[in-house]
Amino acid sequence: MKAAIFHGPHRKLTVEEVSIANPGPREVLIRTAAVGLCHSDLHFIDGLHAFDAPAILGHEAAGVVEKVGDDVRGLAPGDHVITCLSVFCGHCSHCTSGRPYNCDHQDETQRPVDQPPRLAQGGRPVHQFYELSAFAEQMLVHEHAVVKIRRDMPLDRAALIGCAVTTGMGAVTNTARVEVGATVAVIGCGGVGLSAINGAAIAGAGRIIAVDVHPEKLDLARSFGATDTLNASDCDPVQAVLELTKGGVDYSFEALGRKQTAEQAFDMLGRSGVATIIGMVPEGQRIEIDGAALLYDRRIQGSNMGSNRFRIDMPRYVDFYLAGRLHLDRMIASRIGLDQINEGFDTLRSGRFARSVITFA
């Protein structure tokens, strides 16, 4: 099969032929239909986070099941599926206490070291990214990385549910649990931020303030449910939020993964407010907050992939889309081929557009 190979940070991905194994016990072979280009992938390409090479990146994907291995339950060839990097074992303390997104037994969902690798090139293993590796024509994954969805859901839009929607909307509804009528600020209006805005609107937030530096993204944010927009290049976003809300928001969400904006998310809170950091802050960076502000019951927290229970959440997000409440059509800026992946990441670096999606014929 063809796949985009990661050879190390600060290097272009190269489209090459890779061998993929047949599914073993509890494994599923998927024909990839679409995969989104996400900032999480870009962090590894740009060296902000480390990953072994050679590897196939990509994790925001949807496709069609081609084969299943022994002992696979509830999946069959022809099923339409979304993949998720929150691969879970199903029996550790996190899984059994309702937090499968924090599963720490992923070694049980990987192939044993004495078995042939799932991915190889020239007889040598190719590393699998988050047990998915979606920048390829096919994926071979554990059954606990997959959820079956309705066949009337377009797969290019379903791919976005695999990360952006689950991360952004989940941070609002699962992690922060925004209440009806609450005031919300979202910093960063890319795919994850727009999903947080959309999720806040669905949750019934009374006021949703979108913050970005690109006017076109702020215009897009309004179509996703933002009631107010702030261009951070024209104002101090913290002061502007405090003035708009007369004291600060109930909930803020940071969707960029930067130290400065994470600190701003905390600073724009009102009393008893909660800041949720969705973005991947680079390893080793410290976030600084005013300790005295904690006296007023303000909190800052992280969110791992929207605190998802993806086999429950993703089919619901599909229903929201098909009911016209989840605005995935507006999120896709372009559809490109696998051979255009580097140009797609250059576009993502520019920060001007929400999502590019690779589609496979």
PEHU-V679722 format. One record per backbone hydrogen bond with DSSP energy under -0.5 kcal/mol. NH is the residue of the N-H (numbers start at 1). CO is the residue of the C=O. If there is no record, write none. Layout:
# PEHU-V679722
nh | co
NH | CO
NH | CO
This chain:
# PEHU-V679722
nh | co
3 | 16
4 | 135
5 | 3
5 | 14
6 | 55
7 | 5
10 | 45
11 | 8
14 | 5
16 | 3
16 | 14
18 | 1
19 | 120
21 | 118
26 | 70
27 | 24
28 | 141
29 | 67
30 | 28
30 | 139
31 | 64
32 | 30
32 | 137
33 | 62
34 | 62
35 | 358
36 | 60
37 | 356
38 | 36
41 | 38
42 | 38
43 | 39
44 | 40
44 | 41
45 | 41
46 | 42
47 | 44
48 | 43
49 | 43
54 | 6
55 | 6
56 | 127
57 | 4
57 | 55
60 | 36
61 | 59
62 | 34
63 | 81
64 | 31
65 | 79
66 | 29
67 | 29
69 | 27
72 | 69
78 | 65
79 | 76
81 | 63
82 | 147
83 | 61
84 | 145
87 | 85
88 | 144
96 | 92
97 | 93
97 | 94
98 | 95
99 | 94
101 | 308
102 | 99
103 | 100
108 | 105
109 | 106
110 | 106
110 | 107
115 | 112
120 | 19
121 | 124
124 | 121
126 | 119
127 | 54
129 | 56
129 | 127
130 | 128
131 | 128
132 | 129
133 | 58
133 | 129
134 | 58
135 | 57
136 | 134
137 | 2
139 | 30
141 | 28
141 | 139
143 | 26
145 | 142
146 | 143
147 | 82
149 | 80
153 | 150
154 | 152
158 | 154
159 | 155
160 | 157
161 | 157
161 | 158
162 | 158
162 | 159
163 | 160
165 | 160
166 | 161
167 | 163
168 | 164
169 | 165
170 | 165
170 | 166
171 | 167
172 | 168
173 | 169
174 | 170
175 | 170
176 | 171
177 | 172
178 | 172
181 | 204
182 | 179
184 | 207
185 | 251
186 | 209
187 | 253
188 | 186
188 | 211
191 | 354
194 | 190
195 | 191
196 | 192
197 | 193
198 | 194
199 | 195
200 | 196
201 | 197
202 | 198
203 | 199
204 | 200
204 | 201
205 | 200
206 | 182
207 | 182
209 | 184
210 | 208
210 | 228
211 | 186
212 | 230
215 | 213
217 | 214
218 | 214
219 | 215
220 | 216
221 | 217
222 | 218
223 | 219
224 | 220
224 | 221
225 | 221
225 | 222
226 | 221
227 | 208
228 | 208
230 | 210
232 | 212
232 | 230
234 | 231
235 | 231
237 | 235
240 | 236
241 | 237
242 | 238
243 | 239
244 | 240
245 | 241
246 | 242
247 | 242
249 | 268
250 | 183
251 | 183
252 | 274
253 | 185
254 | 276
255 | 187
255 | 253
262 | 258
263 | 259
264 | 260
265 | 261
266 | 262
267 | 263
268 | 264
269 | 266
270 | 249
272 | 296
273 | 270
274 | 250
275 | 299
276 | 252
276 | 274
277 | 275
277 | 301
278 | 254
278 | 276
279 | 254
281 | 279
282 | 257
283 | 48
285 | 282
288 | 286
291 | 289
293 | 290
294 | 290
294 | 291
295 | 292
296 | 293
297 | 294
298 | 293
299 | 273
301 | 275
303 | 277
305 | 303
307 | 304
308 | 304
308 | 305
312 | 309
313 | 309
314 | 310
316 | 312
317 | 313
318 | 314
319 | 315
320 | 316
321 | 317
322 | 318
323 | 319
324 | 321
325 | 320
326 | 320
327 | 325
328 | 326
331 | 327
331 | 328
332 | 328
333 | 331
333 | 355
334 | 355
336 | 357
340 | 337
341 | 338
344 | 340
345 | 341
346 | 342
347 | 343
348 | 344
349 | 345
350 | 346
351 | 347
351 | 348
352 | 347
355 | 331
357 | 334
358 | 35
359 | 336
360 | 33
